[in-house]
Amino acid sequence: MRTIAFMQDGREKLGVVTNRGVLDVELAAERFDQLKMNPSQPQTVMNLIKGGSAARNALEALTELAIAEQDESVFLQEEEIQYLPSVTNPEKILCVGLNYKNHADGSKMELPEKPIIFSKFKNALCAHQEEISLSDNANQFDYEAELAIVIGKTGKYIEQEDALSYVYGYTIGNDFSARDLQFASSQWLLGKNGDKFCPLGPELVTADEIENPQNLKIKTYINNEIRQDGCTKDMIFPCDEIISYISKHMTLQPGDVILTGTPEGVVMEKEKHEQQWLKSGDNIKIEIERLGKIENNLK
């Protein structure tokens, strides 16, 4: 199943991506009188993730019903959609630094012996097609294409062999960074948490559609020029190890987002005379195999 979160009439709504368009879940549930018949019917993406199998089964049944009814009015086309981040209200946004060998080498940093974990805050969330305003107090803006894990159930002290069973799904993340702020001190926080510094989306794809998260191609285009061309198989710490490691330090909750690191090709890795930092007017497109494409303009 593939879902999106979107804004309509000032309210967050849930959509299901189908070959007919995006199903407006709230409208379909009202049209087909499913809210009374099935109280597990989710109305937002967080309802869906936290509602477990009951919520997902209800949503799948509603989607099948809507498709069978041949009612085009409950489907939206892409040009009608104002996207929200694919996960709208995570308790935690956790990131893994230097998780690809070539990226670490290019950044002239030592390979980590254990996952390097840092955080982003909810103010950093940004949607597909949403503009990112560049702040006046930084100059070295950079992109980082990343596979994002979305946790589906509560877990603590998770064993690595069980870790992927805790995943609700996957989405595309961009660990947007201001490098001059990131390295102004030993703490990376300021360079990672500007407003809209965490584009996420557009779709949230359930784990059953991604047979192997360690074999997905990742690409970044800046103004249609390819800058990153990697694959998740090159991670130093794979997804299951990351989940297990984090869970031994804090409880993971449904809706938590984990950005798993970026492959080589970011601006920071280049020699100083070759660095072309992002600027107002630039366009960023990030593609991950089987997850789609997220696009943002800078202003």
Salt bridges, closest charged atoms under 4 A:
ASP24 OD2 - LYS13 NZ 2.80
GLU26 OE1 - ARG11 NH1 2.81
GLU26 OE2 - LYS13 NZ 3.70
GLU60 OE2 - ARG56 NE 3.17
ASP71 OD2 - ARG31 NH1 2.92
GLU72 OE2 - ARG20 NH2 2.92
GLU78 OE2 - HIS128 NE2 3.93
GLU91 OE2 - LYS92 NZ 2.57
ASP105 OD2 - LYS101 NZ 2.72
GLU130 OE2 - LYS196 NZ 2.80
GLU131 OE1 - LYS299 NZ 3.49
ASP142 OD2 - ARG179 NE 2.93
GLU144 OE2 - ARG179 NH2 2.75
GLU144 OE2 - LYS192 NZ 3.13
ASP175 OD1 - LYS120 NZ 2.88
ASP175 OD2 - LYS192 NZ 2.77
GLU203 OE1 - ARG2 NH1 3.01
ASP208 OD1 - ARG56 NH2 2.76
GLU209 OE1 - ARG2 NE 3.09
GLU225 OE2 - ARG227 NE 3.46
ASP256 OD2 - LYS92 NZ 2.83
GLU269 OE2 - HIS103 ND1 2.63
GLU271 OE2 - LYS108 NZ 3.88
GLU274 OE2 - HIS273 NE2 3.88
ASP282 OD1 - LYS279 NZ 3.06
